[in-house]
Amino acid sequence: MKVLSVASEAAGLVKTGGLADVAGALPAALAAQGAEMTTFVPGYPAVLAKIGKAKAVHSWDSLLGTKARLLAGKLGGHPLLVLDAPAQFGREGGPYADAAGRDWEDNWHRFAALARAAADIAGGAVKGRAFDLVHAHDWQAGLVPAYLRLAPFKGGRVVPSVITIHNMAFQGYYPAEIFPQLGLPPSAWTVDGVESYGGVGFLKAGMQLADAITTVSPTYAGEIRSVEFGMGLEGLVLARSNRVHGILNGIDTAEWNPEHDPHLAANYSAGKLAARTKNKRAVEQEFGLERDDGPLFVVVSRLTWQKGMDVLTGVLDHLVGIGGRLALLGSGDAEIEQAFLAAAARHPGRIGVKLGYDEGLSHRLQGGGDAILIPSRFEPCGLTQLYGLAYGCIPVVSRTGGLADTVIDANPAALAARVATGIQMNAVNHNALAMAVSRAVALYHSPAEWKRLQTNGMKADFSWGASGAAYAALYRQLLEEQE
Ligand code: ADP
């Protein structure tokens, strides 16, 4: 079974969030199931630099009006295809926005070109490269199922497609004026096609036209049926509910394993937790925090409303007041960034803030922090709680999406049964978060209980095994349906 995975980022090449981790890890997870997955990403400068001298295996004189080449390489030993379209992707800045954080105005064209290319490849445009199925990720690949269904590669094969929603909040919604430039037939301009609330909806199109819709946790798959989480697409989710699947993300255990993590001052395992202290001391030093034996909370996050980071800024005085300290790594909304900097200035030695993106530091925080705070308002899956569990850094989370599915709250029943792995709160507001922080501090001062939480999480299996099998089963089902 040969699968083409289309994503706007993949760990090891380019990453802004969880999508990259998942796209990067899927090929190995599927290889274990006997499926060969080829990853297809845009040729941003960082990607071209990383793949070095790659072979061009195809070219387009006019891919939605632009010149492009297809480069072949490898990512983690698995096949990789890169769309080298300099006018679209050859610019400095982020994958979606310029250096000042403004979305590129032609994002619709950039990612329509990616999708058009994917549909061509899947249809057989490139000799010697045939695919049985396409797996599209998020709105950036949302038009892939639309092209496959409504404007397939001429004379090519028709292959089924899956779309995975990593975050319903990002839908790729554009004005109707772009429609004529997408190279889709006029008949695609309906509510059964790419039209959405009077505009073009990239994610909507994918959800409408893919053979299956998946999202990254069972709880989120249920939540997106509601107005609050569906964000305008709940009706479509309900209408296609027999095609919607929730498959939890796993973690890349080669990248995220405290026993071998090269970023840590000291490696450790569930049986050797004492060695963690060295990492805690290193974090204290790196963040200019006082050294003490009280709990060290950490945050590794986009600093946004979704992540509840505005609520956290209001709870910091309480956190410090009950003996906690905080080391935060993140970037995002200017107002929230400023609020964290102000809290650090108010509490020198107790709160340390680093604004920015730093992969190594994100590992060091998981390896040295006592608890990681994740008060998300919604969380399709969430990876930082999984890294926390694997690293003995207790997740303190809201009960939503993948956070609800992966953390076992330390309530009296779970403590008595010795199965708890973290702390959950029912709502995302000041009182609920303050109480969750207080519960964490109290538990921390019961060392035997705390250690059990740590070891329970570290022994739990969050590798890709089960989820890789679930994706492979879904692919097989779609291929059988097609026959
Ligand atoms: P989302 O994709 O919504 O941002 P996830 O929890 O699914 O949230 O994934 C976030 C990923 O990005 C994790 O791998 C996390 O460690 C990483 N990350 C987030 N912020 C930073 C940062 N400032 N520096 C380094 N890594 C970060």
Boltz pocket constraint, residues with backbone or C-beta under 6 A from the ligand:
constraints:
  - pocket:
      binder: B
      contacts: [[A, 16], [A, 17], [A, 18], [A, 19], [A, 21], [A, 167], [A, 300], [A, 301], [A, 302], [A, 329], [A, 330], [A, 331], [A, 356], [A, 357], [A, 358], [A, 359], [A, 362], [A, 381], [A, 382], [A, 383], [A, 384], [A, 385]]
      max_distance: 6.0
